[in-house]
Amino acid sequence: MGKKRIMVIFGTRPEAIKMVPVIKALEKAAEFEPIVVVTGQHRQMLDQVLETFDVSPAFDLNLMSDQQTLTKITVSVLSQMEQLLKTTNPDAVLVHGDTTTTLAASLAAFYQQIPVGHVEAGLRTWQKYDPFPEEINRQLTDAITQWYFAPTERSRQNLLKEHRDESRIYVTGNTAIDMLAHTVSDQWQLPMQNQIAPNAKIILLTMHRRENQGAPMKAAFSAINDFVLEHPEIEVVFPVHLSPNVQKAAHQAFDDNERVHLIAPLNVIDFHNLAARSWLIMTDSGGIQEEAPSLGKPVLVLRDTTERPEGVQAGTLKLVGTDAKTIQKWLTAFLNDQTVYEQMARAQNPYGDGQAAKRIVDVLCRELN
């Protein structure tokens, strides 16, 4: 019997970071032949990860265009994947998370009656438009999925509430934790070390989500800027998303503050090591909410909801939204009360042990052989 062909499809930087461990595990397994397909939904930031970890896609749909819409991405992935799936005829398709690439690729596989494995299945806020479009993307993908690779027990329970087949739900941990073993190093040095005071408390900031762009982002940036101006020991490093809306808001808020460093998006190795050396992380990203607990870093989540409530319950995350007063309150609490800070920094990581990719490949081996 020949090797089973597993098509791994993704299109954005966060997907790539979390799927690289799965690809590497598939490459090591004698039973499988991985076929890597990228859609290029995010071009430059995706390519950073592929180059860093020596992943060469077998197929690149290269669909990114100026002012691309969700509809254009969906239609393009569907139309291109139809012929590609017919030509390659994989035994299974693996998708990740909740992007438009994930939904469209899953639907394309369904149309060809090819089974889908969903890595990071079962995350929910139960609010249709928060986050948008991710919440509906992942719910619809799970309606198509054959094998659910849930990162936590809570994700498993979410799937059971939707009456998914219990025998096909596997709690694996999160592949984001697997990736940290390949990236964090004691030998790493901050590329902009000479621009930051030696004893500074570094806040790592990321913010980009669609629902936060506009007034919410402006309010959050204003609160952070005021806090930095009031406390000379604080410096912020902000790898600014390539979205023109985010770029504009960041420069308007921070260009006059020399202790807020606006830099280009970092490759995953630099980003993880910067996170490991930060005092605090502020973000509206999903993946960072999973990675930071393994690094012992408190996270202020700049959102009103999260599909990762395990971190909130464990005490590693605090939902603060984008209200300026709330953000200021929690920043001040961390700075003035070491007990508050230590409680979050020492909370137990709820997202796994770094063996998620191996568990996923083991399940595929049993199911397909």
C-alpha positions, 0 to 999 in steps of 0.5 A: 500500500502506498503512502497516504496523501495529506493536503495541508492548506493555509493562507496566513501567517498565524496558520503557517506558524501553527501548521508547520509542526504538523507538516514536520510531523507528517514528513517524519511519518513513513505512512504519509506524503504531505502536500502543502498548499498555500493560498497567499491570503496574506502574502509577505507575512506568510512567506516569512514563516515558510522561509524561516522553517524551510517549507516549500509549498507544492502549490501556491494559489497566490490570490492576494490582491489590493483591497481584497474582500472576503467574497473575492478570497472565498470565490478564488479559493473555491474555484482554484481548489476544485481543479487542484483537488481533482488533479491531486486526489488527496486522501485527506485535507487538513485546515487550521482555525478560522480564516476565510482560506480555512472555510473555503478550502473545507468547502472545496474538499467537501464538494469533492467528498474528501475528508477534512481534518480541522486543526484547532477545532471547537473554539467559540465565542457564540457571537456571530460577528465577534470576531468577524468573520472568524466565528462563523468561519470556524462554525461552518468548517466544523459542520464539514469536518470529519476529524476534530483536533480540539486544542482543549477540553473546553473546545471538545465540550463546545463541539459536543454542544453542537452534537458533533460525533464524539468518536471523532473529537480528539483533544490534542493540545495546541500546535502553537505550543509545539512551535515554541520549542523550535523558536525560543532561544537563550542566545537570541538578541533583540534586533533593536537593543540599542534603542531601548533602555537597558532596564526598561519594562517592555510592553509587546503590543499587537493590534489589527482585528477588523472589529477593532479598527477605527474608534476602538483602536484609537481609544486603546492606542491613546490609553497606551500612549498616555501610560508610557508618557507618564512612566519613563521606565515603560517602553513599547515595541509594536510590530505593526500589521501591514493593513493600511488602516492599522498603519495609519492609526499607529503612526497617528497615535505614536509617532511623537513618542520616542519610547513607542517603537513602531517596527515592521512585522517580525518573523516568528523566531524574533516575535516569540523571543521578544515575547519571552523577554517582554514584561507584558503583552497587549494584543487582540490576536488569538495565537498570542493568547495561547503562546504567552502562558507558556512564556510566563507573560501576562496578557491584556486582551484588547477585545471584549470576547475571546474564543480562548476562555481557558486562559482567562479562567487559568488567570493568564489572560485578562479581557480589558477591551478597548476602553481607555480607562479600563486599559489604564487601570490594569496597566497601573495595577501591574506596575504598582502591585507585583502580586497582581503581576505575579499571579498572572505570570505564574498561572498554569498554561492551559493549552498543552504540552508541545505534543499536539502535532504528534497526536494529530498525525497518530490519529490520521494514521489510525483513521486512514490505515 
